[in-house]
């Protein structure tokens, strides 16, 4: 129950900031430093992976798609689309991120923190 209350309180603050952050990403994407926009897009990618695709919060949609490509139809679709833009994108993303996934799981950092 404590975790739900903390999560709810955090989301009351985070969701409006996320919307504001998205608007900043759009603005910066057109008029600002590319690096700042890239960081924001990467964070949104991880958010979408965790919420929409039920993946790890520290993994991109592309890496997740490559990891589950044999089991999930949506993953094959993501790989197909990204291959049209950049051949082998999902495979490279997974190669880059798999060490982080393995470390987080090994150290059990994905487990509940508020008890």
Residue, then its C-alpha position, 0 to 999 in steps of 0.5 A: x500500500x505504501x508503494x502505491x501511495x508513493x507512486x500515486x504522489x510521484x505521478x501527480x508531479x511527474x506526469x505534468x512535468x513529462x508533458x512539459x518535458x515533451x513540449x521542451x523536446x519539440x522546441x529544442x528539436x527545432x531550435x536548440x542543441x541536438x544533444x539535449x533533444x536526443x537525451x529527451x527522446x531517449x528518455x521518452x523511448x524508455x518510458x514508452x518501452x516500460x509502459x506500452x510494451x511492458x519492458x524494462x525502464x532502462x531499455x529502449x523499444x529497439x533493444x527490447x524488440x530485438x530481445x523478444x523478436x522470436x516471441x512477439x509480433x510487435x517486435x518483428x514489426x518494430x524491427x521491420x520499420x527500423x530496418x527501413x530507416x537504419x539496417x540492423x538498428x535494433x540488433x545494435x541497440x540490443x548489443x549496446x544495452x544488453x550489458x546494462x540489462x544483465x547488470x540491473x538484473x544481477x544486482x536485483x535493482x529492478x526489485x521493489x524499493x518501497x516496502 
